Amino acid sequence: MRFRAEIIVTLKSGVLDTQGKAVFSSLRRLGHPGIEDVRIGRVISVVVDAPDAAEARSEVETMCQNLLVNDLIEEARVDLEAL
């Protein structure tokens, strides 16, 4: 089966997000006083061929550990859908 994994990578909560702070300040200056916080991240989309969803998720999590996510400062959420 084929699966699409969407990996959402963000900085951990204790890590200063300078891009997020810059966007936050800009949005405030542009007239959006109601925002409380902005965090910037990235989205990685991967199509995986695996026998089942559990195997696909395991493979994607291994990809995250090996290359896609810096565990010291980042965290990831994986959303998986069958194609």
The 8 nearest C-alpha neighbors of each residue, nearest first, counted from 0:
[[1, 49, 50, 48, 51, 2, 81, 82],
 [0, 2, 48, 82, 47, 81, 49, 46],
 [1, 3, 81, 47, 82, 80, 46, 4],
 [4, 2, 46, 80, 45, 79, 47, 81],
 [5, 3, 79, 45, 78, 44, 6, 46],
 [4, 6, 44, 78, 77, 43, 79, 7],
 [7, 5, 77, 43, 42, 76, 4, 44],
 [6, 8, 42, 76, 75, 41, 5, 77],
 [9, 7, 75, 41, 40, 74, 6, 42],
 [10, 8, 40, 73, 74, 11, 75, 7],
 [9, 11, 73, 72, 74, 14, 12, 40],
 [12, 10, 73, 14, 72, 13, 74, 9],
 [11, 13, 14, 10, 15, 9, 16, 73],
 [12, 14, 11, 15, 10, 72, 16, 73],
 [15, 13, 11, 12, 10, 16, 72, 73],
 [14, 16, 17, 13, 12, 10, 20, 11],
 [15, 17, 19, 18, 14, 20, 38, 10],
 [18, 16, 20, 19, 15, 21, 22, 39],
 [19, 17, 21, 20, 16, 22, 39, 38],
 [18, 20, 38, 37, 39, 22, 16, 17],
 [19, 21, 23, 17, 18, 22, 24, 16],
 [20, 22, 18, 24, 23, 19, 17, 25],
 [23, 21, 25, 19, 24, 20, 26, 18],
 [22, 24, 20, 26, 21, 25, 37, 19],
 [25, 23, 27, 21, 22, 26, 20, 28],
 [26, 24, 22, 28, 27, 23, 29, 21],
 [25, 27, 29, 23, 28, 24, 31, 22],
 [26, 28, 31, 24, 32, 30, 29, 25],
 [29, 27, 25, 30, 26, 24, 31, 32],
 [30, 28, 26, 27, 31, 25, 32, 24],
 [29, 31, 27, 28, 32, 26, 25, 33],
 [30, 32, 27, 26, 33, 29, 34, 28],
 [33, 31, 27, 34, 30, 26, 28, 35],
 [34, 32, 31, 35, 27, 30, 36, 26],
 [33, 35, 32, 36, 31, 27, 23, 37],
 [36, 34, 33, 37, 23, 32, 27, 31],
 [35, 37, 34, 23, 38, 19, 20, 22],
 [38, 36, 19, 23, 20, 39, 22, 35],
 [37, 39, 19, 16, 40, 36, 9, 18],
 [40, 38, 19, 18, 37, 9, 16, 41],
 [41, 39, 9, 8, 38, 10, 42, 7],
 [40, 42, 8, 7, 43, 9, 39, 6],
 [41, 43, 7, 6, 8, 44, 5, 40],
 [44, 42, 6, 5, 45, 7, 41, 8],
 [43, 45, 5, 4, 6, 42, 3, 46],
 [44, 46, 4, 3, 47, 5, 43, 6],
 [47, 45, 3, 2, 4, 1, 44, 48],
 [48, 46, 2, 1, 49, 3, 45, 55],
 [47, 49, 1, 0, 2, 46, 50, 55],
 [50, 48, 55, 0, 51, 54, 47, 1],
 [49, 51, 0, 54, 48, 52, 55, 1],
 [52, 50, 54, 49, 53, 55, 0, 1],
 [51, 53, 55, 54, 56, 50, 49, 2],
 [54, 52, 56, 55, 51, 57, 50, 58],
 [53, 55, 57, 56, 52, 51, 49, 58],
 [54, 56, 52, 58, 49, 57, 53, 59],
 [57, 55, 59, 53, 58, 54, 52, 60],
 [58, 56, 54, 60, 55, 59, 53, 61],
 [57, 59, 61, 55, 56, 60, 54, 62],
 [58, 60, 62, 56, 61, 57, 55, 63],
 [61, 59, 63, 57, 62, 58, 56, 64],
 [60, 62, 64, 58, 59, 63, 65, 57],
 [63, 61, 59, 65, 60, 64, 66, 67],
 [62, 64, 67, 60, 68, 61, 65, 66],
 [65, 63, 61, 62, 66, 68, 60, 67],
 [66, 64, 62, 63, 61, 67, 68, 60],
 [67, 65, 63, 64, 62, 68, 69, 61],
 [66, 68, 63, 62, 65, 64, 69, 8],
 [69, 67, 63, 70, 66, 64, 73, 74],
 [68, 70, 73, 71, 72, 67, 66, 64],
 [71, 69, 73, 72, 68, 74, 64, 75],
 [70, 72, 69, 73, 11, 74, 68, 10],
 [71, 73, 70, 11, 10, 69, 14, 74],
 [74, 72, 10, 11, 70, 69, 9, 71],
 [73, 75, 9, 8, 11, 10, 70, 68],
 [76, 74, 8, 7, 9, 6, 77, 73],
 [75, 77, 7, 6, 78, 8, 74, 5],
 [76, 78, 6, 5, 79, 4, 7, 75],
 [79, 77, 5, 4, 6, 76, 80, 7],
 [78, 80, 4, 3, 77, 5, 2, 81],
 [81, 79, 3, 2, 82, 4, 78, 52],
 [80, 82, 2, 1, 3, 79, 0, 52],
 [81, 2, 1, 80, 3, 0, 46, 79]]
